[in-house]
Amino acid sequence: QVQLVESGGGLVQAGGSLRLSCAASGRTFSSYAMGWFRQAPGKEREFVAGISWSGGSTGYADSVKGRFTISRDNAKNTVYLQMNSLKPEDTAVYYCAARREGWGNYYSRPHEYGYWGQGTQVTVSS
């Protein structure tokens, strides 16, 4: 069992940056692949970025490649999402997700994750 708490969301102007954090409870954080998803009003939840348990494998949605970076610190039980060059279309609630895993993969579909945080709002003004 793992509990996830996101932080770092807020209001930022287009072109600005934010760093989201997701703190996980439990002593086996390094056994979990992690992901970031987002959901805008009226839209389905979509994959943003994923990272394997070791951090050795990462993946991104095409819409954020080159602008967002996912990373993790297993000693701090935390995964991060650095978001640069933000656009108004990045506005959404951002969710952290975890999946118990030991193969060194990341995952990009919501149903592949068993644990979710409560979300943090990111609003990008034009």
Disulfide bonds with the S-S distance in Angstrom:
Cys22-Cys96 2.08
